[in-house]
Amino acid sequence: MVKKEKILIVGGGTAGLVAGRRLSKKYDVEIFEKSKLKSIPLFNRIPLMIGLLFKSSNRYIKTIEFKAPQNRLVPYFLSQVLGGSSAMNGCVHVFGDRGRWNRLLTKFSIKGEELDSSYRELYSKGSKGAGISIAAAPASKLDRAFVGALVDMGITEGDTAYANQPSVGPIINTVRWLLRSSVLSLNYGQNINIRLDAGIDHLAVNDAGELAGVVSKNKLYTSSLVILCAGVIGTNELLMKKALNISSGLMVDLQLRAGSGIADHANLRVDVSCPIPIGSLNEISSSLFRKSKLFLSHLFGKPNLMMGTGATSAVNLDLDGDGVVDTRINLLRFYESGRSGAGLFSSTHPGFALSITMINPLSRGKITCEDGRCIVGPGYLDENYDKEFLKKALIFTTNLLKKEQLSGFVDSIYSHDEIINDTGGFIEKNVFSGYHLIGGCADLVESDFSVKGLPGLYVCDASVLSEFPASNIHSTVVLLADLFGKKLLSK
């Protein structure tokens, strides 16, 4: 029996597992995952219950901080379990805009048919499907009012997973009947060995400067083919570090200029107080009876809020009128007055929120590493265009809330006077991370995902993106990783 060539993958998250799954058809795949934990608790795998893990420090999530305007620091959450962000927060499913996808496919010399083939293989509609199962969030009276108001404004009802044109409708979640669906739901072959608690210290090279493998916990693992799938922070950090020369034992500079041109979705929320009960999570959180009723109905398979993250409807908009969808507004069936990132609700009063995402901000930032510590600055609102654009989005949102269909659900808008009279100040004080970091390696890779100047080293995660194909990049990374695997197999 001929021994298969071994491939080393750094990162057992969204990209690493999907790429490893594809490559295991031909290679022996060894995945190095820094996390020690294989999964989150069963109770938290119920889609809505994942939010409880974000309310306090625990071993499943690591919280770091990003630089934001006015010298603010905003939270960003890193998964500490196998499956990465897919297992922890990749619940909303968005395919995005075909035009942006085409630019990405052109960059990597991939045909559109391959993208569609991967999509059909990896995803299935209906909460009982195979692979990564996707299903629409159930609608309430508030959701129907939200959709009705937008239809009255000329937006077409449609599938919000796609953003080729403006559309409004239910949010699509990755859910399999009772529990979340993620990359861990895919079938994996026998040629994959996953090492948990195996963070990578350095890349390893030989005297000729060629890739020789990786170093994990001071142990060398050799291979002429290494794939970095450690996420934007992990991948860029590793490329900025010095590598180990396996012959001399000295550390050498790879001269790889990673870490620049990163971006994140700047997120804003407009919180609304309701004059009537609407079954919001704020109300439910204060009642053991309501919580029990919601939980039992979910166990019996009745569609309800527990099928998702609390966001139930969305609209894709073209705010600047150039024919390209540029904004996503999600209806959240909860609100967090005094928002400080994810957490429990500060009020039990009925209410909801509209979450605004500018899909492709112009602002770009960088990752810098000093004394072994990485500092992430996405450059939120560094470009004045982004500030002006978000002002438009806020005006649209407040006008939407005045529509006849929605006005009956609106008692007051939190910080309304500030939104109207000091829009720029409100944006700077309230912008938060969208938790969708991209970039840092877009200019470092060739069309086959290989790193320029270091044959045998590849990057395949959100680091290679120079723009956002969608308002949520979970499915972007899943599909790109599978396409990369196909491409490498065909070489």
C-alpha positions as CSV (number, residue, x, y, z in Angstrom):
1,M,0.0,0.0,0.0
2,V,1.4,3.4,-1.0
3,K,1.6,5.8,1.9
4,K,-0.2,9.1,1.3
5,E,1.5,12.4,1.4
6,K,0.8,14.3,4.6
7,I,-0.6,17.8,4.7
8,L,-0.5,19.9,7.9
9,I,-3.4,22.3,8.5
10,V,-3.0,25.1,11.1
11,G,-6.4,25.7,12.6
12,G,-9.4,23.4,13.3
13,G,-12.0,26.1,12.7
14,T,-14.4,26.9,9.9
15,A,-11.8,26.9,7.1
16,G,-9.5,24.2,8.5
17,L,-12.1,21.5,8.9
18,V,-13.7,22.1,5.6
19,A,-10.4,22.2,3.7
20,G,-9.2,19.1,5.6
21,R,-12.4,17.3,4.7
22,R,-11.9,17.8,1.0
23,L,-8.1,17.1,1.0
24,S,-8.5,13.9,3.0
25,K,-9.8,12.3,-0.1
26,K,-6.2,12.2,-1.4
27,Y,-3.9,13.1,1.5
28,D,-3.3,12.2,5.1
29,V,-4.4,15.4,6.9
30,E,-3.1,16.5,10.3
31,I,-5.0,19.4,11.8
32,F,-3.4,21.5,14.6
33,E,-6.0,23.2,16.8
34,K,-5.0,25.5,19.6
35,S,-8.2,24.9,21.6
36,K,-8.4,22.2,24.2
37,L,-12.1,21.6,24.0
38,K,-13.9,19.4,21.4
39,S,-17.3,20.9,21.8
40,I,-19.6,23.2,23.8
41,P,-22.2,21.9,26.2
42,L,-25.2,20.2,24.7
43,F,-27.7,22.7,26.1
44,N,-25.7,25.6,24.4
45,R,-25.9,23.8,21.1
46,I,-29.6,24.9,20.9
47,P,-29.2,27.9,18.6
48,L,-30.5,30.6,20.9
49,M,-28.8,29.2,24.0
50,I,-25.4,30.0,22.5
51,G,-25.9,33.5,23.7
52,L,-25.6,32.4,27.3
53,L,-21.9,31.6,26.7
54,F,-21.3,35.2,25.8
55,K,-22.6,36.8,29.0
56,S,-19.5,36.1,31.2
57,S,-16.0,34.8,31.1
58,N,-15.7,31.0,30.5
59,R,-13.5,28.4,29.0
60,Y,-15.4,28.3,25.7
61,I,-14.8,31.9,24.6
62,K,-11.9,34.3,24.8
63,T,-12.7,38.0,24.8
64,I,-10.2,40.4,23.3
65,E,-10.6,44.1,22.5
66,F,-10.4,46.1,19.3
67,K,-9.6,49.8,18.9
68,A,-12.6,51.9,18.1
69,P,-13.3,55.7,17.7
70,Q,-13.0,58.1,20.6
71,N,-10.3,55.8,22.1
72,R,-12.9,53.2,22.9
73,L,-12.2,49.5,23.1
74,V,-14.9,47.1,21.9
75,P,-15.1,43.4,22.5
76,Y,-14.3,40.7,20.0
77,F,-14.9,37.0,20.7
78,L,-12.6,34.1,19.9
79,S,-13.8,30.5,20.0
80,Q,-12.0,28.2,22.2
81,V,-13.5,25.0,20.8
82,L,-13.0,22.8,17.8
83,G,-15.0,24.2,14.9
84,G,-14.0,27.8,15.7
85,S,-16.5,30.5,14.9
86,S,-18.7,28.0,13.0
87,A,-19.4,26.2,16.2
88,M,-19.6,29.3,18.4
89,N,-21.3,32.1,16.4
90,G,-21.8,31.1,12.8
91,C,-25.6,30.7,13.0
92,V,-26.8,33.3,10.4
93,H,-26.5,32.0,6.8
94,V,-25.8,34.5,4.0
95,F,-24.5,33.6,0.6
96,G,-24.2,37.3,-0.5
97,D,-23.7,39.0,-3.8
98,R,-22.9,37.1,-6.9
99,G,-20.9,40.0,-8.4
100,R,-18.6,40.1,-5.4
101,W,-18.2,36.4,-5.4
102,N,-17.3,36.5,-9.1
103,R,-14.4,38.9,-8.3
104,L,-13.2,36.6,-5.6
105,L,-13.4,33.6,-7.9
106,T,-11.6,35.4,-10.7
107,K,-8.7,36.2,-8.3
108,F,-8.3,32.5,-7.5
109,S,-9.1,31.2,-11.1
110,I,-12.1,29.3,-9.9
111,K,-15.2,28.8,-12.1
112,G,-18.7,29.8,-10.9
113,E,-19.9,26.2,-11.5
114,E,-17.5,25.0,-8.8
115,L,-19.0,27.4,-6.3
116,D,-22.5,26.2,-7.1
117,S,-21.3,22.6,-6.8
118,S,-19.8,23.1,-3.4
119,Y,-22.9,25.0,-2.2
120,R,-25.2,22.1,-3.2
121,E,-22.9,19.5,-1.6
122,L,-22.3,21.3,1.7
123,Y,-25.7,22.9,2.4
124,S,-29.2,21.6,2.6
125,K,-32.5,23.4,3.1
126,G,-34.9,22.4,5.8
127,S,-33.9,21.9,9.4
128,K,-33.6,18.1,9.1
129,G,-31.3,18.1,6.0
130,A,-27.8,16.6,5.7
131,G,-24.6,18.6,5.8
132,I,-24.9,22.1,7.1
133,S,-28.7,22.4,7.4
134,I,-30.3,25.8,6.9
135,A,-33.9,26.9,7.7
136,A,-35.8,30.2,7.8
137,A,-36.6,31.9,11.1
138,P,-40.2,31.8,12.1
139,A,-42.1,35.1,11.7
140,S,-44.1,37.0,14.4
141,K,-46.5,39.9,14.1
142,L,-43.5,42.2,14.4
143,D,-41.7,40.5,11.6
144,R,-44.7,40.7,9.3
145,A,-45.0,44.4,10.1
146,F,-41.3,44.9,9.4
147,V,-41.6,43.1,6.0
148,G,-44.9,45.0,5.2
149,A,-43.3,48.4,5.9
150,L,-40.4,47.6,3.6
151,V,-42.6,46.2,0.8
152,D,-44.5,49.5,1.1
153,M,-41.2,51.3,0.5
154,G,-40.7,49.3,-2.7
155,I,-38.5,46.4,-1.4
156,T,-39.3,43.0,-2.9
157,E,-39.9,40.0,-0.6
158,G,-37.3,37.4,-1.2
159,D,-34.5,35.1,0.0
160,T,-32.3,37.2,2.3
161,A,-29.4,34.8,2.0
162,Y,-28.9,36.3,-1.5
163,A,-28.0,40.0,-2.0
164,N,-27.9,40.4,-5.8
165,Q,-30.8,42.9,-5.4
166,P,-32.7,44.5,-2.5
167,S,-35.0,42.0,-0.7
168,V,-36.7,41.5,2.6
169,G,-37.7,38.4,4.4
170,P,-36.9,35.9,7.1
171,I,-33.3,35.4,8.3
172,I,-31.8,32.0,7.3
173,N,-30.2,30.1,10.2
174,T,-27.8,27.1,10.3
175,V,-30.0,24.8,12.4
176,R,-30.8,21.1,12.5
177,W,-34.2,20.7,14.1
178,L,-33.2,21.1,17.8
179,L,-29.5,21.9,17.7
180,R,-27.2,24.2,15.8
181,S,-25.7,23.0,12.5
182,S,-22.1,23.9,11.7
183,V,-19.0,22.6,9.9
184,L,-19.0,19.9,12.6
185,S,-22.2,18.6,10.9
186,L,-20.4,17.5,7.8
187,N,-19.2,14.0,7.2
188,Y,-15.4,13.5,7.6
189,G,-13.2,10.7,6.3
190,Q,-10.7,8.6,8.1
191,N,-7.6,10.3,6.8
192,I,-7.9,13.2,9.3
193,N,-6.0,13.4,12.6
194,I,-7.0,16.4,14.8
195,R,-4.6,17.5,17.5
196,L,-6.3,19.6,20.2
197,D,-4.3,21.9,22.5
198,A,-1.8,22.1,19.7
199,G,-1.1,25.7,19.0
200,I,1.7,26.5,16.5
201,D,4.7,28.4,17.8
202,H,6.5,29.0,14.5
203,L,6.7,27.9,10.9
204,A,9.9,25.9,10.1
205,V,12.2,26.3,7.1
206,N,15.4,24.8,5.9
207,D,18.8,26.4,5.0
208,A,17.4,27.1,1.5
209,G,14.6,29.1,3.0
210,E,12.0,26.4,1.9
211,L,9.1,25.4,4.0
212,A,9.9,22.4,6.2
213,G,6.9,22.2,8.6
214,V,5.6,23.7,11.8
215,V,6.7,23.8,15.4
216,S,4.1,23.1,18.1
217,K,5.0,23.1,21.8
218,N,8.7,23.0,20.8
219,K,8.2,19.9,18.7
220,L,8.9,19.9,15.0
221,Y,6.3,18.4,12.6
222,T,7.7,18.1,9.1
223,S,5.8,18.5,5.8
224,S,6.5,20.2,2.5
225,L,2.8,21.3,2.4
226,V,1.3,23.5,5.2
227,I,-2.1,25.3,5.0
228,L,-2.8,28.2,7.3
229,C,-6.5,28.3,8.4
230,A,-6.1,29.9,11.8
231,G,-8.4,32.9,11.2
232,V,-7.4,36.5,10.5
233,I,-5.7,37.0,13.8
234,G,-3.9,33.6,14.1
235,T,-2.8,33.4,10.5
236,N,-1.4,37.0,10.3
237,E,0.3,36.6,13.7
238,L,2.1,33.4,12.5
239,L,3.2,35.0,9.3
240,M,4.6,38.0,11.1
241,K,6.6,35.8,13.5
242,K,10.1,34.6,12.7
243,A,10.5,31.1,11.5
244,L,12.7,28.3,12.9
245,N,15.7,27.2,10.7
246,I,15.7,23.5,11.4
247,S,19.4,23.1,10.5
248,S,20.9,26.0,12.6
249,G,18.2,26.3,15.2
250,L,18.1,30.1,14.6
251,M,15.1,32.2,14.1
252,V,14.9,33.9,10.7
253,D,12.7,36.7,9.4
254,L,10.5,35.5,6.5
255,Q,10.0,39.0,5.2
256,L,6.3,38.4,4.8
257,R,4.4,41.7,5.2
258,A,1.2,40.4,6.7
259,G,-1.3,42.2,8.8
260,S,-2.3,45.2,6.7
261,G,-5.6,46.0,5.0
262,I,-7.8,44.2,7.6
263,A,-11.4,45.2,7.9
264,D,-14.5,44.4,10.0
265,H,-18.1,45.2,9.7
266,A,-18.9,48.3,11.7
267,N,-22.2,47.5,13.5
268,L,-24.8,49.9,14.8
269,R,-28.0,49.1,16.7
270,V,-31.1,51.2,17.1
271,D,-33.0,50.1,20.2
272,V,-36.7,50.5,20.4
273,S,-39.1,50.3,23.4
274,C,-42.5,48.8,22.7
275,P,-45.9,49.9,24.2
276,I,-47.2,46.4,24.0
277,P,-45.9,42.9,24.7
278,I,-44.3,41.3,21.6
279,G,-42.7,38.2,23.1
280,S,-39.3,39.7,23.0
281,L,-36.4,37.9,24.7
282,N,-36.3,40.8,27.2
283,E,-39.8,39.8,28.4
284,I,-39.2,36.1,28.3
285,S,-35.9,36.4,30.3
286,S,-37.9,37.7,33.3
287,S,-40.4,34.8,33.4
288,L,-39.6,31.2,34.3
289,F,-43.0,30.2,32.9
290,R,-42.3,31.9,29.5
291,K,-38.8,30.4,29.3
292,S,-40.1,26.9,30.0
293,K,-42.9,27.3,27.5
294,L,-40.5,28.4,24.8
295,F,-38.1,25.6,25.6
296,L,-40.8,22.9,25.6
297,S,-42.3,24.1,22.3
298,H,-38.8,23.9,20.7
299,L,-38.3,20.3,22.0
300,F,-41.6,19.4,20.4
301,G,-40.4,20.8,17.1
302,K,-42.5,23.9,16.9
303,P,-40.6,26.8,15.1
304,N,-39.8,29.6,17.5
305,L,-37.1,32.0,18.6
306,M,-34.9,29.1,19.8
307,M,-34.1,28.2,16.2
308,G,-31.8,31.2,15.8
309,T,-29.8,33.9,17.5
310,G,-32.8,36.2,18.2
311,A,-32.6,37.9,14.8
312,T,-35.6,36.9,12.8
313,S,-36.0,39.1,9.7
314,A,-33.6,41.1,7.5
315,V,-33.5,43.5,4.6
316,N,-30.8,43.9,2.0
317,L,-30.6,47.5,0.7
318,D,-29.0,49.6,-1.9
319,L,-28.8,52.8,0.0
320,D,-26.6,54.8,-2.5
321,G,-28.7,53.7,-5.5
322,D,-25.8,52.3,-7.6
323,G,-27.5,49.0,-8.3
324,V,-25.4,47.1,-5.7
325,V,-26.7,46.0,-2.3
326,D,-24.6,47.8,0.3
327,T,-26.5,47.5,3.6
328,R,-28.1,44.8,5.7
329,I,-30.5,45.6,8.5
330,N,-31.5,42.7,10.8
331,L,-34.6,42.8,13.1
332,L,-33.6,41.5,16.5
333,R,-36.3,40.3,18.8
334,F,-34.5,41.8,21.8
335,Y,-32.5,45.0,22.7
336,E,-29.6,45.8,24.9
337,S,-29.8,49.4,26.2
338,G,-26.3,50.5,27.1
339,R,-25.0,47.8,24.9
340,S,-21.5,46.6,25.8
341,G,-21.2,43.7,23.4
342,A,-23.1,40.4,23.9
343,G,-24.6,39.9,27.3
344,L,-27.8,39.6,29.2
345,F,-30.5,42.2,28.8
346,S,-30.5,45.2,31.0
347,S,-34.3,45.6,30.9
348,T,-37.3,43.3,30.9
349,H,-39.5,45.9,29.1
350,P,-40.9,44.8,25.7
351,G,-38.6,46.0,22.9
352,F,-36.6,45.1,19.8
353,A,-33.6,46.4,17.9
354,L,-32.6,47.1,14.3
355,S,-29.0,46.1,13.6
356,I,-27.3,48.0,10.8
357,T,-24.4,46.6,8.8
358,M,-22.5,48.4,6.1
359,I,-21.4,45.5,3.9
360,N,-18.2,46.9,2.5
361,P,-16.7,49.7,4.5
362,L,-13.8,51.6,2.9
363,S,-12.0,51.9,6.2
364,R,-9.0,49.5,6.6
365,G,-6.8,48.8,9.6
366,K,-3.9,46.5,10.6
367,I,-2.6,44.0,13.1
368,T,0.6,44.8,14.9
369,C,2.5,42.4,17.1
370,E,4.8,43.7,19.9
371,D,6.5,41.7,22.6
372,G,4.4,38.6,21.7
373,R,1.1,40.5,21.9
374,C,-1.1,41.3,18.9
375,I,-3.0,44.5,18.7
376,V,-6.0,44.6,16.3
377,G,-7.1,47.9,14.9
378,P,-9.7,47.5,12.1
379,G,-9.8,51.3,11.6
380,Y,-13.5,51.7,12.2
381,L,-14.7,54.9,10.5
382,D,-11.3,56.0,9.5
383,E,-12.7,56.9,6.1
384,N,-15.2,59.7,6.3
385,Y,-17.3,58.0,3.6
386,D,-18.2,55.3,6.1
387,K,-19.4,57.8,8.6
388,E,-21.6,59.6,6.0
389,F,-22.9,56.3,4.8
390,L,-23.9,55.2,8.3
391,K,-25.7,58.5,8.7
392,K,-27.8,57.6,5.7
393,A,-28.5,54.2,7.2
394,L,-29.6,55.7,10.5
395,I,-31.9,58.2,8.8
396,F,-33.4,55.3,6.7
397,T,-33.9,53.2,9.9
398,T,-35.6,56.0,11.9
399,N,-37.9,56.7,8.9
400,L,-38.7,53.0,8.6
401,L,-39.8,52.9,12.3
402,K,-42.3,55.7,11.5
403,K,-44.0,53.7,8.8
404,E,-47.7,52.9,9.6
405,Q,-47.0,49.1,9.7
406,L,-44.4,49.5,12.5
407,S,-45.4,52.7,14.3
408,G,-47.8,50.7,16.6
409,F,-44.8,48.7,17.9
410,V,-42.8,51.8,18.7
411,D,-43.2,53.6,22.0
412,S,-39.8,55.3,21.9
413,I,-36.4,55.0,20.3
414,Y,-33.5,55.0,22.7
415,S,-31.1,57.9,22.2
416,H,-33.5,59.3,19.6
417,D,-32.6,63.0,20.1
418,E,-28.9,62.2,19.8
419,I,-29.5,60.1,16.6
420,I,-31.3,63.0,15.0
421,N,-29.2,66.0,16.4
422,D,-25.8,64.5,16.7
423,T,-25.8,61.6,14.3
424,G,-22.0,61.5,13.9
425,G,-21.4,61.6,17.6
426,F,-24.0,58.7,18.1
427,I,-22.2,56.6,15.5
428,E,-18.7,57.1,17.0
429,K,-20.0,56.3,20.6
430,N,-22.0,53.3,19.6
431,V,-20.2,51.6,16.7
432,F,-19.2,48.0,17.6
433,S,-17.6,45.1,15.9
434,G,-19.6,43.0,13.5
435,Y,-17.4,40.0,14.4
436,H,-16.5,39.5,10.8
437,L,-12.7,40.2,10.5
438,I,-11.1,39.8,7.0
439,G,-7.8,40.6,5.3
440,G,-4.1,40.9,6.1
441,C,-3.0,38.3,3.5
442,A,-4.9,39.3,0.3
443,D,-1.8,40.6,-1.3
444,L,0.5,37.8,-0.1
445,V,-1.2,34.9,-1.9
446,E,-1.1,33.7,-5.5
447,S,-4.1,32.6,-7.5
448,D,-3.6,29.0,-6.1
449,F,-3.7,30.4,-2.5
450,S,0.1,29.8,-2.1
451,V,2.1,32.4,-0.2
452,K,4.4,34.4,-2.5
453,G,8.1,33.5,-2.0
454,L,7.5,30.5,0.2
455,P,6.5,27.4,-1.9
456,G,4.5,24.8,0.0
457,L,2.8,27.3,2.3
458,Y,-0.9,28.2,1.6
459,V,-3.4,30.4,3.3
460,C,-7.1,29.7,3.1
461,D,-9.3,31.6,5.5
462,A,-10.8,35.1,5.8
463,S,-7.3,36.5,5.7
464,V,-7.2,36.2,1.9
465,L,-10.4,38.4,1.4
466,S,-10.0,42.0,0.3
467,E,-13.7,42.7,0.4
468,F,-16.8,41.2,1.9
469,P,-18.9,39.1,-0.5
470,A,-21.7,39.1,2.1
471,S,-22.9,40.7,5.3
472,N,-22.0,37.6,7.2
473,I,-18.8,35.7,6.2
474,H,-19.5,32.3,7.7
475,S,-20.7,30.7,4.5
476,T,-18.1,32.6,2.5
477,V,-15.3,30.9,4.5
478,V,-17.0,27.5,4.3
479,L,-17.3,27.7,0.6
480,L,-13.9,29.2,-0.1
481,A,-12.2,26.5,2.0
482,D,-14.0,23.8,0.0
483,L,-13.1,25.4,-3.3
484,F,-9.5,25.7,-2.2
485,G,-9.5,22.0,-1.4
486,K,-10.8,21.1,-4.8
487,K,-8.2,23.4,-6.4
488,L,-5.3,21.8,-4.5
489,L,-6.5,18.3,-5.4
490,S,-6.6,19.1,-9.1
491,K,-3.0,20.2,-9.1
